[in-house]
Amino acid sequence: MLLTKGLLTLAAASFCANAAQYSVGLTPANTKVDWTLSATAHTVHGTFVLKRGTVTFDSETGKASGEVVVDLTSGQTGNDGRDKNMHGKVLESAKYPEAVFTVDRVEGKFDPAGASAVKLHGAFKIHGVAHELTVDVKSKSANGQLDADITFSIPFISWGMKDPSNFLLKVGKTVDVDIHTAAPLQR
């Protein structure tokens, strides 16, 4: 009886230790990347296409891993001249075609059957340089599905990219990014 009770306790402890581990797979089909940049007299809205992404995390310990990769060559604003300038002079997307967020930890409590607000921390590599970054994640999950909005700002000029402002046009110093995904949540 004591052996059986000990095995059941060990099995329960093992289940609980793994119960907080989750994985989310992001694909171009289930993820949308939007961005905004303030400018003189208007705000510029644009999009990028996600290449791939997987984030694995343990909501109890905060350990996380994985990466989210965005195709910078896919960037569009709806204005060909502005897009040419963005790719050629600011992003230099021919030389630096990807932005990669490598996740190392999650902060906050994740609810696999409801609403959550957590932070993902890691390194964001853009324009050839990695920068420490923490992003806000608001999510709702149910029945193995995660709907999440990830928001953060990129201080692109202080991170070494060219300021596209000129004597007529002034732009903000940061780009606000909003990523939405509706992806399977796996244990």
Secondary structure, 3 states (H helix, E strand, C coil): CHHHHHHHHHHHHHHHHHHCEEEEEECCCCEEEEEEEEECCEEEEEEEEEEEEEEEEECCCCEEEEEEEEEEEEEECCCHHHHHHHHHHHHCCCCCCEEEEEEEEEECCCCCCCEEEEEEEEEEEECCEEEEEEEEEEEEEECCEEEEEEEEEECCCCCCCCCCCCCCCCECCCEEEEEEEEEEEEC
